[in-house]
Amino acid sequence: MRLGIRIIHEARGTYRSVCPSLPGCSSRGQTYEEAKVKIEEAIIGYLAALSNCVPPQIEEEVIEYYEEVAA
């Protein structure tokens, strides 16, 4: 899976990183490299949490039933 990230150098000298494709997925770092590593970790955590919200596929049991009908 490929996701775009945006790393912004803030006025106070830190770096803010976001993944626009995943609402609310963001992080910060003291350096560009730290911000990149932290957003990668945030994306992994985001997707893991999302996968826990998806209900498991329900397997249905198919039972064949035949009944004789008078014609």
mmCIF file of the N, C-alpha and C atoms, coordinates in Angstrom:
data_MODEL
# 
_entry.id   MODEL 
# 
loop_
_atom_site.group_PDB 
_atom_site.id 
_atom_site.type_symbol 
_atom_site.label_atom_id 
_atom_site.label_alt_id 
_atom_site.label_comp_id 
_atom_site.label_asym_id 
_atom_site.label_entity_id 
_atom_site.label_seq_id 
_atom_site.pdbx_PDB_ins_code 
_atom_site.Cartn_x 
_atom_site.Cartn_y 
_atom_site.Cartn_z 
_atom_site.occupancy 
_atom_site.B_iso_or_equiv 
_atom_site.pdbx_formal_charge 
_atom_site.auth_seq_id 
_atom_site.auth_comp_id 
_atom_site.auth_asym_id 
_atom_site.auth_atom_id 
_atom_site.pdbx_PDB_model_num 
ATOM 1   N N  . MET A 1 1  ? 0.839   -1.172  0.000  1.00 0.00 ? 1  MET A N  1 
ATOM 2   C CA . MET A 1 1  ? 0.000   0.000   0.000  1.00 0.00 ? 1  MET A CA 1 
ATOM 3   C C  . MET A 1 1  ? 0.888   1.241   0.000  1.00 0.00 ? 1  MET A C  1 
ATOM 4   N N  . ARG A 1 2  ? 0.558   2.171   -0.851 1.00 0.00 ? 2  ARG A N  1 
ATOM 5   C CA . ARG A 1 2  ? 1.317   3.419   -0.904 1.00 0.00 ? 2  ARG A CA 1 
ATOM 6   C C  . ARG A 1 2  ? 0.420   4.550   -0.428 1.00 0.00 ? 2  ARG A C  1 
ATOM 7   N N  . LEU A 1 3  ? 0.922   5.299   0.540  1.00 0.00 ? 3  LEU A N  1 
ATOM 8   C CA . LEU A 1 3  ? 0.201   6.457   1.058  1.00 0.00 ? 3  LEU A CA 1 
ATOM 9   C C  . LEU A 1 3  ? 1.124   7.661   1.024  1.00 0.00 ? 3  LEU A C  1 
ATOM 10  N N  . GLY A 1 4  ? 0.591   8.793   0.653  1.00 0.00 ? 4  GLY A N  1 
ATOM 11  C CA . GLY A 1 4  ? 1.380   10.015  0.652  1.00 0.00 ? 4  GLY A CA 1 
ATOM 12  C C  . GLY A 1 4  ? 1.468   10.606  2.053  1.00 0.00 ? 4  GLY A C  1 
ATOM 13  N N  . ILE A 1 5  ? 2.590   11.224  2.353  1.00 0.00 ? 5  ILE A N  1 
ATOM 14  C CA . ILE A 1 5  ? 2.741   11.928  3.625  1.00 0.00 ? 5  ILE A CA 1 
ATOM 15  C C  . ILE A 1 5  ? 3.203   13.355  3.334  1.00 0.00 ? 5  ILE A C  1 
ATOM 16  N N  . ARG A 1 6  ? 2.937   14.223  4.280  1.00 0.00 ? 6  ARG A N  1 
ATOM 17  C CA . ARG A 1 6  ? 3.366   15.608  4.162  1.00 0.00 ? 6  ARG A CA 1 
ATOM 18  C C  . ARG A 1 6  ? 4.136   15.954  5.430  1.00 0.00 ? 6  ARG A C  1 
ATOM 19  N N  . ILE A 1 7  ? 5.333   16.487  5.274  1.00 0.00 ? 7  ILE A N  1 
ATOM 20  C CA . ILE A 1 7  ? 6.147   16.896  6.421  1.00 0.00 ? 7  ILE A CA 1 
ATOM 21  C C  . ILE A 1 7  ? 6.353   18.404  6.324  1.00 0.00 ? 7  ILE A C  1 
ATOM 22  N N  . ILE A 1 8  ? 5.913   19.104  7.367  1.00 0.00 ? 8  ILE A N  1 
ATOM 23  C CA . ILE A 1 8  ? 5.936   20.562  7.380  1.00 0.00 ? 8  ILE A CA 1 
ATOM 24  C C  . ILE A 1 8  ? 6.929   21.051  8.425  1.00 0.00 ? 8  ILE A C  1 
ATOM 25  N N  . HIS A 1 9  ? 7.829   21.929  8.015  1.00 0.00 ? 9  HIS A N  1 
ATOM 26  C CA . HIS A 1 9  ? 8.777   22.541  8.957  1.00 0.00 ? 9  HIS A CA 1 
ATOM 27  C C  . HIS A 1 9  ? 8.064   23.717  9.609  1.00 0.00 ? 9  HIS A C  1 
ATOM 28  N N  . GLU A 1 10 ? 7.834   23.628  10.910 1.00 0.00 ? 10 GLU A N  1 
ATOM 29  C CA . GLU A 1 10 ? 7.092   24.661  11.621 1.00 0.00 ? 10 GLU A CA 1 
ATOM 30  C C  . GLU A 1 10 ? 8.006   25.798  12.065 1.00 0.00 ? 10 GLU A C  1 
ATOM 31  N N  . ALA A 1 11 ? 7.394   26.931  12.367 1.00 0.00 ? 11 ALA A N  1 
ATOM 32  C CA . ALA A 1 11 ? 8.137   28.137  12.748 1.00 0.00 ? 11 ALA A CA 1 
ATOM 33  C C  . ALA A 1 11 ? 8.989   27.931  13.996 1.00 0.00 ? 11 ALA A C  1 
ATOM 34  N N  . ARG A 1 12 ? 8.530   27.093  14.906 1.00 0.00 ? 12 ARG A N  1 
ATOM 35  C CA . ARG A 1 12 ? 9.296   26.886  16.148 1.00 0.00 ? 12 ARG A CA 1 
ATOM 36  C C  . ARG A 1 12 ? 10.448  25.898  15.983 1.00 0.00 ? 12 ARG A C  1 
ATOM 37  N N  . GLY A 1 13 ? 10.646  25.413  14.763 1.00 0.00 ? 13 GLY A N  1 
ATOM 38  C CA . GLY A 1 13 ? 11.797  24.559  14.489 1.00 0.00 ? 13 GLY A CA 1 
ATOM 39  C C  . GLY A 1 13 ? 11.513  23.073  14.459 1.00 0.00 ? 13 GLY A C  1 
ATOM 40  N N  . THR A 1 14 ? 10.319  22.659  14.861 1.00 0.00 ? 14 THR A N  1 
ATOM 41  C CA . THR A 1 14 ? 9.978   21.236  14.825 1.00 0.00 ? 14 THR A CA 1 
ATOM 42  C C  . THR A 1 14 ? 9.333   20.892  13.481 1.00 0.00 ? 14 THR A C  1 
ATOM 43  N N  . TYR A 1 15 ? 9.104   19.606  13.277 1.00 0.00 ? 15 TYR A N  1 
ATOM 44  C CA . TYR A 1 15 ? 8.497   19.129  12.040 1.00 0.00 ? 15 TYR A CA 1 
ATOM 45  C C  . TYR A 1 15 ? 7.187   18.426  12.365 1.00 0.00 ? 15 TYR A C  1 
ATOM 46  N N  . ARG A 1 16 ? 6.155   18.762  11.617 1.00 0.00 ? 16 ARG A N  1 
ATOM 47  C CA . ARG A 1 16 ? 4.855   18.113  11.766 1.00 0.00 ? 16 ARG A CA 1 
ATOM 48  C C  . ARG A 1 16 ? 4.648   17.240  10.541 1.00 0.00 ? 16 ARG A C  1 
ATOM 49  N N  . SER A 1 17 ? 4.210   16.009  10.768 1.00 0.00 ? 17 SER A N  1 
ATOM 50  C CA . SER A 1 17 ? 3.978   15.087  9.657  1.00 0.00 ? 17 SER A CA 1 
ATOM 51  C C  . SER A 1 17 ? 2.530   14.626  9.682  1.00 0.00 ? 17 SER A C  1 
ATOM 52  N N  . VAL A 1 18 ? 1.935   14.541  8.504  1.00 0.00 ? 18 VAL A N  1 
ATOM 53  C CA . VAL A 1 18 ? 0.545   14.114  8.375  1.00 0.00 ? 18 VAL A CA 1 
ATOM 54  C C  . VAL A 1 18 ? 0.409   13.162  7.193  1.00 0.00 ? 18 VAL A C  1 
ATOM 55  N N  . CYS A 1 19 ? -0.619  12.333  7.274  1.00 0.00 ? 19 CYS A N  1 
ATOM 56  C CA . CYS A 1 19 ? -0.989  11.468  6.154  1.00 0.00 ? 19 CYS A CA 1 
ATOM 57  C C  . CYS A 1 19 ? -2.391  11.904  5.735  1.00 0.00 ? 19 CYS A C  1 
ATOM 58  N N  . PRO A 1 20 ? -2.507  12.725  4.692  1.00 0.00 ? 20 PRO A N  1 
ATOM 59  C CA . PRO A 1 20 ? -3.806  13.264  4.293  1.00 0.00 ? 20 PRO A CA 1 
ATOM 60  C C  . PRO A 1 20 ? -4.870  12.204  3.981  1.00 0.00 ? 20 PRO A C  1 
ATOM 61  N N  . SER A 1 21 ? -4.463  11.027  3.574  1.00 0.00 ? 21 SER A N  1 
ATOM 62  C CA . SER A 1 21 ? -5.420  9.966   3.237  1.00 0.00 ? 21 SER A CA 1 
ATOM 63  C C  . SER A 1 21 ? -6.078  9.346   4.461  1.00 0.00 ? 21 SER A C  1 
ATOM 64  N N  . LEU A 1 22 ? -5.467  9.529   5.641  1.00 0.00 ? 22 LEU A N  1 
ATOM 65  C CA . LEU A 1 22 ? -5.986  8.938   6.872  1.00 0.00 ? 22 LEU A CA 1 
ATOM 66  C C  . LEU A 1 22 ? -6.339  10.068  7.838  1.00 0.00 ? 22 LEU A C  1 
ATOM 67  N N  . PRO A 1 23 ? -7.604  10.450  7.917  1.00 0.00 ? 23 PRO A N  1 
ATOM 68  C CA . PRO A 1 23 ? -8.007  11.580  8.753  1.00 0.00 ? 23 PRO A CA 1 
ATOM 69  C C  . PRO A 1 23 ? -7.533  11.443  10.202 1.00 0.00 ? 23 PRO A C  1 
ATOM 70  N N  . GLY A 1 24 ? -6.876  12.484  10.680 1.00 0.00 ? 24 GLY A N  1 
ATOM 71  C CA . GLY A 1 24 ? -6.402  12.503  12.061 1.00 0.00 ? 24 GLY A CA 1 
ATOM 72  C C  . GLY A 1 24 ? -5.063  11.838  12.282 1.00 0.00 ? 24 GLY A C  1 
ATOM 73  N N  . CYS A 1 25 ? -4.490  11.252  11.263 1.00 0.00 ? 25 CYS A N  1 
ATOM 74  C CA . CYS A 1 25 ? -3.207  10.563  11.406 1.00 0.00 ? 25 CYS A CA 1 
ATOM 75  C C  . CYS A 1 25 ? -2.083  11.582  11.233 1.00 0.00 ? 25 CYS A C  1 
ATOM 76  N N  . SER A 1 26 ? -1.452  11.946  12.351 1.00 0.00 ? 26 SER A N  1 
ATOM 77  C CA . SER A 1 26 ? -0.381  12.944  12.311 1.00 0.00 ? 26 SER A CA 1 
ATOM 78  C C  . SER A 1 26 ? 0.609   12.679  13.426 1.00 0.00 ? 26 SER A C  1 
ATOM 79  N N  . SER A 1 27 ? 1.744   13.345  13.339 1.00 0.00 ? 27 SER A N  1 
ATOM 80  C CA . SER A 1 27 ? 2.787   13.186  14.349 1.00 0.00 ? 27 SER A CA 1 
ATOM 81  C C  . SER A 1 27 ? 3.712   14.393  14.287 1.00 0.00 ? 27 SER A C  1 
ATOM 82  N N  . ARG A 1 28 ? 4.681   14.427  15.202 1.00 0.00 ? 28 ARG A N  1 
ATOM 83  C CA . ARG A 1 28 ? 5.670   15.505  15.239 1.00 0.00 ? 28 ARG A CA 1 
ATOM 84  C C  . ARG A 1 28 ? 7.037   14.918  15.521 1.00 0.00 ? 28 ARG A C  1 
ATOM 85  N N  . GLY A 1 29 ? 8.058   15.678  15.136 1.00 0.00 ? 29 GLY A N  1 
ATOM 86  C CA . GLY A 1 29 ? 9.424   15.268  15.432 1.00 0.00 ? 29 GLY A CA 1 
ATOM 87  C C  . GLY A 1 29 ? 10.334  16.471  15.527 1.00 0.00 ? 29 GLY A C  1 
ATOM 88  N N  . GLN A 1 30 ? 11.456  16.291  16.195 1.00 0.00 ? 30 GLN A N  1 
ATOM 89  C CA . GLN A 1 30 ? 12.442  17.364  16.325 1.00 0.00 ? 30 GLN A CA 1 
ATOM 90  C C  . GLN A 1 30 ? 13.230  17.557  15.032 1.00 0.00 ? 30 GLN A C  1 
ATOM 91  N N  . THR A 1 31 ? 13.336  16.484  14.239 1.00 0.00 ? 31 THR A N  1 
ATOM 92  C CA . THR A 1 31 ? 14.047  16.544  12.961 1.00 0.00 ? 31 THR A CA 1 
ATOM 93  C C  . THR A 1 31 ? 13.141  15.984  11.862 1.00 0.00 ? 31 THR A C  1 
ATOM 94  N N  . TYR A 1 32 ? 13.524  16.225  10.619 1.00 0.00 ? 32 TYR A N  1 
ATOM 95  C CA . TYR A 1 32 ? 12.788  15.702  9.471  1.00 0.00 ? 32 TYR A CA 1 
ATOM 96  C C  . TYR A 1 32 ? 12.723  14.178  9.540  1.00 0.00 ? 32 TYR A C  1 
ATOM 97  N N  . GLU A 1 33 ? 13.871  13.554  9.824  1.00 0.00 ? 33 GLU A N  1 
ATOM 98  C CA . GLU A 1 33 ? 13.946  12.092  9.880  1.00 0.00 ? 33 GLU A CA 1 
ATOM 99  C C  . GLU A 1 33 ? 13.056  11.535  10.989 1.00 0.00 ? 33 GLU A C  1 
ATOM 100 N N  . GLU A 1 34 ? 13.073  12.194  12.155 1.00 0.00 ? 34 GLU A N  1 
ATOM 101 C CA . GLU A 1 34 ? 12.238  11.736  13.267 1.00 0.00 ? 34 GLU A CA 1 
ATOM 102 C C  . GLU A 1 34 ? 10.754  11.867  12.917 1.00 0.00 ? 34 GLU A C  1 
ATOM 103 N N  . ALA A 1 35 ? 10.380  12.955  12.268 1.00 0.00 ? 35 ALA A N  1 
ATOM 104 C CA . ALA A 1 35 ? 8.987   13.141  11.859 1.00 0.00 ? 35 ALA A CA 1 
ATOM 105 C C  . ALA A 1 35 ? 8.565   12.069  10.863 1.00 0.00 ? 35 ALA A C  1 
ATOM 106 N N  . LYS A 1 36 ? 9.467   11.689  9.969  1.00 0.00 ? 36 LYS A N  1 
ATOM 107 C CA . LYS A 1 36 ? 9.169   10.654  8.978  1.00 0.00 ? 36 LYS A CA 1 
ATOM 108 C C  . LYS A 1 36 ? 8.975   9.296   9.647  1.00 0.00 ? 36 LYS A C  1 
ATOM 109 N N  . VAL A 1 37 ? 9.860   8.948   10.573 1.00 0.00 ? 37 VAL A N  1 
ATOM 110 C CA . VAL A 1 37 ? 9.744   7.673   11.292 1.00 0.00 ? 37 VAL A CA 1 
ATOM 111 C C  . VAL A 1 37 ? 8.455   7.644   12.110 1.00 0.00 ? 37 VAL A C  1 
ATOM 112 N N  . LYS A 1 38 ? 8.147   8.751   12.778 1.00 0.00 ? 38 LYS A N  1 
ATOM 113 C CA . LYS A 1 38 ? 6.960   8.790   13.634 1.00 0.00 ? 38 LYS A CA 1 
ATOM 114 C C  . LYS A 1 38 ? 5.664   8.702   12.835 1.00 0.00 ? 38 LYS A C  1 
ATOM 115 N N  . ILE A 1 39 ? 5.619   9.317   11.645 1.00 0.00 ? 39 ILE A N  1 
ATOM 116 C CA . ILE A 1 39 ? 4.394   9.208   10.853 1.00 0.00 ? 39 ILE A CA 1 
ATOM 117 C C  . ILE A 1 39 ? 4.243   7.794   10.308 1.00 0.00 ? 39 ILE A C  1 
ATOM 118 N N  . GLU A 1 40 ? 5.341   7.135   9.989  1.00 0.00 ? 40 GLU A N  1 
ATOM 119 C CA . GLU A 1 40 ? 5.261   5.739   9.553  1.00 0.00 ? 40 GLU A CA 1 
ATOM 120 C C  . GLU A 1 40 ? 4.697   4.868   10.671 1.00 0.00 ? 40 GLU A C  1 
ATOM 121 N N  . GLU A 1 41 ? 5.144   5.100   11.903 1.00 0.00 ? 41 GLU A N  1 
ATOM 122 C CA . GLU A 1 41 ? 4.617   4.359   13.052 1.00 0.00 ? 41 GLU A CA 1 
ATOM 123 C C  . GLU A 1 41 ? 3.143   4.683   13.268 1.00 0.00 ? 41 GLU A C  1 
ATOM 124 N N  . ALA A 1 42 ? 2.778   5.949   13.101 1.00 0.00 ? 42 ALA A N  1 
ATOM 125 C CA . ALA A 1 42 ? 1.382   6.357   13.276 1.00 0.00 ? 42 ALA A CA 1 
ATOM 126 C C  . ALA A 1 42 ? 0.484   5.703   12.227 1.00 0.00 ? 42 ALA A C  1 
ATOM 127 N N  . ILE A 1 43 ? 0.968   5.602   10.998 1.00 0.00 ? 43 ILE A N  1 
ATOM 128 C CA . ILE A 1 43 ? 0.193   4.965   9.929  1.00 0.00 ? 43 ILE A CA 1 
ATOM 129 C C  . ILE A 1 43 ? -0.018  3.487   10.244 1.00 0.00 ? 43 ILE A C  1 
ATOM 130 N N  . ILE A 1 44 ? 1.020   2.814   10.695 1.00 0.00 ? 44 ILE A N  1 
ATOM 131 C CA . ILE A 1 44 ? 0.902   1.395   11.051 1.00 0.00 ? 44 ILE A CA 1 
ATOM 132 C C  . ILE A 1 44 ? -0.120  1.216   12.172 1.00 0.00 ? 44 ILE A C  1 
ATOM 133 N N  . GLY A 1 45 ? -0.049  2.057   13.188 1.00 0.00 ? 45 GLY A N  1 
ATOM 134 C CA . GLY A 1 45 ? -1.009  1.987   14.293 1.00 0.00 ? 45 GLY A CA 1 
ATOM 135 C C  . GLY A 1 45 ? -2.425  2.297   13.847 1.00 0.00 ? 45 GLY A C  1 
ATOM 136 N N  . TYR A 1 46 ? -2.575  3.282   12.989 1.00 0.00 ? 46 TYR A N  1 
ATOM 137 C CA . TYR A 1 46 ? -3.887  3.677   12.471 1.00 0.00 ? 46 TYR A CA 1 
ATOM 138 C C  . TYR A 1 46 ? -4.529  2.512   11.726 1.00 0.00 ? 46 TYR A C  1 
ATOM 139 N N  . LEU A 1 47 ? -3.765  1.898   10.826 1.00 0.00 ? 47 LEU A N  1 
ATOM 140 C CA . LEU A 1 47 ? -4.301  0.791   10.033 1.00 0.00 ? 47 LEU A CA 1 
ATOM 141 C C  . LEU A 1 47 ? -4.592  -0.435  10.895 1.00 0.00 ? 47 LEU A C  1 
ATOM 142 N N  . ALA A 1 48 ? -3.766  -0.666  11.911 1.00 0.00 ? 48 ALA A N  1 
ATOM 143 C CA . ALA A 1 48 ? -4.014  -1.794  12.819 1.00 0.00 ? 48 ALA A CA 1 
ATOM 144 C C  . ALA A 1 48 ? -5.306  -1.571  13.594 1.00 0.00 ? 48 ALA A C  1 
ATOM 145 N N  . ALA A 1 49 ? -5.513  -0.347  14.070 1.00 0.00 ? 49 ALA A N  1 
ATOM 146 C CA . ALA A 1 49 ? -6.742  -0.041  14.802 1.00 0.00 ? 49 ALA A CA 1 
ATOM 147 C C  . ALA A 1 49 ? -7.953  -0.150  13.887 1.00 0.00 ? 49 ALA A C  1 
ATOM 148 N N  . LEU A 1 50 ? -7.794  0.281   12.662 1.00 0.00 ? 50 LEU A N  1 
ATOM 149 C CA . LEU A 1 50 ? -8.885  0.213   11.700 1.00 0.00 ? 50 LEU A CA 1 
ATOM 150 C C  . LEU A 1 50 ? -9.262  -1.233  11.404 1.00 0.00 ? 50 LEU A C  1 
ATOM 151 N N  . SER A 1 51 ? -8.278  -2.108  11.295 1.00 0.00 ? 51 SER A N  1 
ATOM 152 C CA . SER A 1 51 ? -8.568  -3.512  10.998 1.00 0.00 ? 51 SER A CA 1 
ATOM 153 C C  . SER A 1 51 ? -9.292  -4.187  12.150 1.00 0.00 ? 51 SER A C  1 
ATOM 154 N N  . ASN A 1 52 ? -9.108  -3.685  13.382 1.00 0.00 ? 52 ASN A N  1 
ATOM 155 C CA . ASN A 1 52 ? -9.823  -4.240  14.534 1.00 0.00 ? 52 ASN A CA 1 
ATOM 156 C C  . ASN A 1 52 ? -11.281 -3.821  14.546 1.00 0.00 ? 52 ASN A C  1 
ATOM 157 N N  . CYS A 1 53 ? -11.639 -2.777  13.808 1.00 0.00 ? 53 CYS A N  1 
ATOM 158 C CA . CYS A 1 53 ? -13.015 -2.283  13.769 1.00 0.00 ? 53 CYS A CA 1 
ATOM 159 C C  . CYS A 1 53 ? -13.857 -2.991  12.718 1.00 0.00 ? 53 CYS A C  1 
ATOM 160 N N  . VAL A 1 54 ? -13.215 -3.657  11.803 1.00 0.00 ? 54 VAL A N  1 
ATOM 161 C CA . VAL A 1 54 ? -13.930 -4.339  10.731 1.00 0.00 ? 54 VAL A CA 1 
ATOM 162 C C  . VAL A 1 54 ? -14.364 -5.706  11.247 1.00 0.00 ? 54 VAL A C  1 
ATOM 163 N N  . PRO A 1 55 ? -15.666 -5.983  11.229 1.00 0.00 ? 55 PRO A N  1 
ATOM 164 C CA . PRO A 1 55 ? -16.116 -7.280  11.745 1.00 0.00 ? 55 PRO A CA 1 
ATOM 165 C C  . PRO A 1 55 ? -15.588 -8.430  10.893 1.00 0.00 ? 55 PRO A C  1 
ATOM 166 N N  . PRO A 1 56 ? -15.267 -9.540  11.530 1.00 0.00 ? 56 PRO A N  1 
ATOM 167 C CA . PRO A 1 56 ? -14.789 -10.690 10.762 1.00 0.00 ? 56 PRO A CA 1 
ATOM 168 C C  . PRO A 1 56 ? -15.892 -11.202 9.845  1.00 0.00 ? 56 PRO A C  1 
ATOM 169 N N  . GLN A 1 57 ? -15.483 -11.784 8.763  1.00 0.00 ? 57 GLN A N  1 
ATOM 170 C CA . GLN A 1 57 ? -16.456 -12.306 7.812  1.00 0.00 ? 57 GLN A CA 1 
ATOM 171 C C  . GLN A 1 57 ? -17.219 -13.452 8.464  1.00 0.00 ? 57 GLN A C  1 
ATOM 172 N N  . ILE A 1 58 ? -18.516 -13.405 8.350  1.00 0.00 ? 58 ILE A N  1 
ATOM 173 C CA . ILE A 1 58 ? -19.362 -14.439 8.941  1.00 0.00 ? 58 ILE A CA 1 
ATOM 174 C C  . ILE A 1 58 ? -19.493 -15.582 7.942  1.00 0.00 ? 58 ILE A C  1 
ATOM 175 N N  . GLU A 1 59 ? -19.151 -16.757 8.410  1.00 0.00 ? 59 GLU A N  1 
ATOM 176 C CA . GLU A 1 59 ? -19.293 -17.926 7.554  1.00 0.00 ? 59 GLU A CA 1 
ATOM 177 C C  . GLU A 1 59 ? -20.676 -18.515 7.788  1.00 0.00 ? 59 GLU A C  1 
ATOM 178 N N  . GLU A 1 60 ? -21.435 -18.615 6.724  1.00 0.00 ? 60 GLU A N  1 
ATOM 179 C CA . GLU A 1 60 ? -22.777 -19.158 6.833  1.00 0.00 ? 60 GLU A CA 1 
ATOM 180 C C  . GLU A 1 60 ? -22.749 -20.652 6.554  1.00 0.00 ? 60 GLU A C  1 
ATOM 181 N N  . GLU A 1 61 ? -23.513 -21.359 7.350  1.00 0.00 ? 61 GLU A N  1 
ATOM 182 C CA . GLU A 1 61 ? -23.639 -22.794 7.130  1.00 0.00 ? 61 GLU A CA 1 
ATOM 183 C C  . GLU A 1 61 ? -24.810 -23.019 6.187  1.00 0.00 ? 61 GLU A C  1 
ATOM 184 N N  . VAL A 1 62 ? -24.578 -23.739 5.127  1.00 0.00 ? 62 VAL A N  1 
ATOM 185 C CA . VAL A 1 62 ? -25.632 -24.012 4.154  1.00 0.00 ? 62 VAL A CA 1 
ATOM 186 C C  . VAL A 1 62 ? -26.176 -25.404 4.426  1.00 0.00 ? 62 VAL A C  1 
ATOM 187 N N  . ILE A 1 63 ? -27.469 -25.452 4.652  1.00 0.00 ? 63 ILE A N  1 
ATOM 188 C CA . ILE A 1 63 ? -28.132 -26.733 4.895  1.00 0.00 ? 63 ILE A CA 1 
ATOM 189 C C  . ILE A 1 63 ? -29.134 -26.946 3.769  1.00 0.00 ? 63 ILE A C  1 
ATOM 190 N N  . GLU A 1 64 ? -28.994 -28.064 3.092  1.00 0.00 ? 64 GLU A N  1 
ATOM 191 C CA . GLU A 1 64 ? -29.952 -28.385 2.038  1.00 0.00 ? 64 GLU A CA 1 
ATOM 192 C C  . GLU A 1 64 ? -31.078 -29.186 2.656  1.00 0.00 ? 64 GLU A C  1 
ATOM 193 N N  . TYR A 1 65 ? -32.290 -28.786 2.362  1.00 0.00 ? 65 TYR A N  1 
ATOM 194 C CA . TYR A 1 65 ? -33.456 -29.438 2.934  1.00 0.00 ? 65 TYR A CA 1 
ATOM 195 C C  . TYR A 1 65 ? -34.454 -29.708 1.819  1.00 0.00 ? 65 TYR A C  1 
ATOM 196 N N  . TYR A 1 66 ? -34.869 -30.951 1.726  1.00 0.00 ? 66 TYR A N  1 
ATOM 197 C CA . TYR A 1 66 ? -35.833 -31.329 0.704  1.00 0.00 ? 66 TYR A CA 1 
ATOM 198 C C  . TYR A 1 66 ? -37.068 -31.879 1.390  1.00 0.00 ? 66 TYR A C  1 
ATOM 199 N N  . GLU A 1 67 ? -38.218 -31.526 0.858  1.00 0.00 ? 67 GLU A N  1 
ATOM 200 C CA . GLU A 1 67 ? -39.472 -32.031 1.402  1.00 0.00 ? 67 GLU A CA 1 
ATOM 201 C C  . GLU A 1 67 ? -40.327 -32.519 0.240  1.00 0.00 ? 67 GLU A C  1 
ATOM 202 N N  . GLU A 1 68 ? -40.939 -33.672 0.444  1.00 0.00 ? 68 GLU A N  1 
ATOM 203 C CA . GLU A 1 68 ? -41.809 -34.194 -0.608 1.00 0.00 ? 68 GLU A CA 1 
ATOM 204 C C  . GLU A 1 68 ? -43.130 -33.457 -0.578 1.00 0.00 ? 68 GLU A C  1 
ATOM 205 N N  . VAL A 1 69 ? -43.579 -33.098 -1.756 1.00 0.00 ? 69 VAL A N  1 
ATOM 206 C CA . VAL A 1 69 ? -44.848 -32.388 -1.878 1.00 0.00 ? 69 VAL A CA 1 
ATOM 207 C C  . VAL A 1 69 ? -45.752 -33.229 -2.773 1.00 0.00 ? 69 VAL A C  1 
ATOM 208 N N  . ALA A 1 70 ? -46.991 -33.448 -2.319 1.00 0.00 ? 70 ALA A N  1 
ATOM 209 C CA . ALA A 1 70 ? -47.931 -34.224 -3.124 1.00 0.00 ? 70 ALA A CA 1 
ATOM 210 C C  . ALA A 1 70 ? -48.335 -33.407 -4.344 1.00 0.00 ? 70 ALA A C  1 
ATOM 211 N N  . ALA A 1 71 ? -48.250 -34.050 -5.509 1.00 0.00 ? 71 ALA A N  1 
ATOM 212 C CA . ALA A 1 71 ? -48.588 -33.335 -6.739 1.00 0.00 ? 71 ALA A CA 1 
ATOM 213 C C  . ALA A 1 71 ? -49.953 -33.687 -7.232 1.00 0.00 ? 71 ALA A C  1 
# 
